[in-house]
Amino acid sequence: MASKALSQRVVRAVGESSASERVARAQELMYGPLIDWARRSPLHTDALGHSVHPSLTDVTAGCWLGTSVLDVAGGSESRRGATILTGFGLLAAVPTALAGAGDWAELSGAERRIGAVHALGMDTATFLFAGSLVARLRGRHQLATKLALAGNGVVATAGFLGGHLALNRATARRAPLSD
């Protein structure tokens, strides 16, 4: 019960934070035209009855988690596979982020602020994995592994916030609940 209360306190603090509001405003300034495009794109649809963003996150996060599993448990013979998964996760991050941006554009209040911090975390993870890919391509596998592990830590934290939005606050829902 205590961990549930802690997670609720964390989400509430992020949602009520003036720093989170500043993050949201900065993202609107930086990504404004891209956010507008994402909102009108096929990645922001109601065809499924819910957002496509949560489904796409499974591809990105799965690739990156697989990267770290190969790095830690696979030995030197798994380096090529880890590199491929890192790159594929980076490619998958593009439509995932665009779908999320389209969803975020429709949020307000605490949900908007939580989404902004979630996006900042995922941007950070993406940069860590981009650095990991560069390190891999340069033969710096120890550095690549450290960057990927750090990226996965950030993905887990940011994913907690995104999961809260989609599941607890129902921001991924497009159609009304049915019986």
C-alpha positions in Angstrom: 0.0 0.0 0.0 2.9 2.4 0.8 4.4 2.1 -2.7 1.0 2.9 -4.3 0.8 6.0 -2.1 4.3 7.0 -3.1 3.6 6.6 -6.8 0.4 8.7 -6.4 2.4 11.4 -4.6 5.0 11.4 -7.3 2.5 11.8 -10.1 0.6 14.5 -8.2 3.8 16.4 -7.6 4.7 16.3 -11.3 1.2 17.3 -12.3 1.1 20.3 -9.9 4.7 21.5 -10.5 5.4 24.9 -11.9 8.6 23.4 -13.3 6.5 20.9 -15.3 4.5 23.8 -16.6 7.7 25.5 -17.8 8.7 22.2 -19.5 5.3 22.1 -21.3 5.6 25.7 -22.5 9.2 25.1 -23.7 8.0 22.0 -25.7 5.2 24.0 -27.3 7.8 26.6 -28.4 10.3 24.1 -29.6 8.0 21.6 -31.3 4.9 23.8 -32.1 4.6 23.1 -35.8 5.5 19.5 -35.4 2.9 19.1 -32.7 0.3 20.7 -34.9 1.2 18.3 -37.8 1.2 15.3 -35.5 -2.3 16.2 -34.3 -3.6 16.1 -37.9 -1.5 13.1 -38.9 -2.7 9.4 -39.3 -0.7 8.7 -36.1 -3.4 10.5 -34.2 -6.5 8.6 -35.0 -9.6 7.1 -33.4 -9.7 4.1 -35.7 -8.6 1.8 -32.9 -10.9 3.3 -30.3 -7.7 4.3 -28.4 -4.4 6.1 -29.1 -1.8 4.2 -31.2 0.9 5.7 -29.0 0.9 3.1 -26.2 1.1 0.3 -28.7 4.1 1.9 -30.5 5.9 2.4 -27.2 6.1 -1.3 -26.8 8.2 -1.5 -30.0 10.6 1.2 -29.0 11.0 0.1 -25.4 11.2 -3.6 -26.4 14.0 -2.9 -28.7 15.9 -0.9 -26.2 15.3 -3.4 -23.4 16.5 -6.2 -25.7 19.6 -4.1 -26.4 20.5 -4.1 -22.7 19.8 -7.8 -22.2 22.2 -8.6 -25.1 24.8 -6.2 -23.7 24.7 -7.6 -20.2 24.0 -11.3 -20.9 25.0 -11.9 -24.6 28.7 -11.4 -24.6 30.7 -10.0 -27.5 29.0 -12.2 -30.1 25.7 -10.4 -29.4 27.1 -6.9 -30.2 25.8 -6.8 -33.7 22.3 -7.8 -32.5 22.4 -5.1 -29.8 23.4 -2.5 -32.4 20.6 -3.5 -34.7 18.1 -3.3 -31.8 19.4 0.1 -30.8 19.0 1.5 -34.3 15.6 -0.1 -34.8 14.4 1.4 -31.5 15.6 4.8 -32.6 13.7 4.4 -35.9 10.6 3.3 -34.0 10.9 6.3 -31.6 10.0 8.7 -34.4 6.4 7.6 -35.0 6.0 6.8 -31.3 6.9 10.4 -30.4 4.8 11.9 -33.1 1.7 9.8 -32.0 2.4 10.9 -28.4 2.7 14.6 -29.5 -0.6 14.4 -31.2 -2.2 13.0 -28.1 -0.4 15.6 -25.8 -1.7 18.5 -27.9 -5.2 17.7 -26.7 -4.4 17.6 -23.0 -4.7 20.3 -20.4 -3.9 20.9 -16.8 -2.1 18.3 -14.8 -2.3 15.7 -17.6 -0.5 18.2 -19.9 2.2 18.8 -17.4 2.6 15.1 -16.7 2.8 14.4 -20.4 5.4 17.1 -20.9 7.7 15.5 -18.2 7.0 12.1 -19.8 8.1 13.5 -23.2 11.2 15.2 -21.8 12.2 11.8 -20.3 11.6 10.0 -23.5 13.6 12.7 -25.4 16.4 12.2 -22.9 16.3 8.4 -23.4 16.3 8.8 -27.2 19.5 10.9 -27.0 21.1 8.4 -24.7 20.3 5.6 -27.2 21.5 7.7 -30.1 24.8 8.2 -28.2 24.9 4.4 -27.6 24.5 3.7 -31.3 27.3 6.1 -32.1 29.5 4.5 -29.5 28.7 1.0 -30.9 29.5 2.0 -34.4 32.9 3.4 -33.2 33.6 0.1 -31.3 33.2 1.6 -27.9 31.0 -1.2 -26.5 31.5 -0.5 -22.8 30.4 3.1 -23.3 27.5 2.0 -25.5 26.3 -0.4 -22.8 26.4 2.2 -20.1 24.5 4.7 -22.2 21.9 2.0 -23.1 21.5 1.1 -19.4 21.0 4.7 -18.5 18.5 5.1 -21.3 16.5 2.2 -20.1 16.4 3.7 -16.6 15.0 6.9 -18.0 12.6 4.9 -20.2 11.3 3.1 -17.1 10.8 6.4 -15.2 9.2 8.2 -18.1 7.1 5.2 -19.0 5.7 5.2 -15.5 4.3 8.7 -16.1 3.0 7.7 -19.6 1.4 4.6 -18.2 -0.3 6.6 -15.5 -1.8 9.0 -18.2 -3.0 6.2 -20.4 -4.3 3.9 -17.7 -5.2 5.9 -14.7 -6.3 9.1 -16.4 -7.6 7.4 -19.6 -5.9 9.9 -21.9 -5.4 7.2 -24.6 -9.1 6.5 -24.9 -10.7 7.7 -28.1 -14.2 6.1 -27.9 -16.6 6.1 -25.0 -16.5 3.1 -22.7 -19.0 0.4 -23.7 -20.7 -2.4 -21.8 
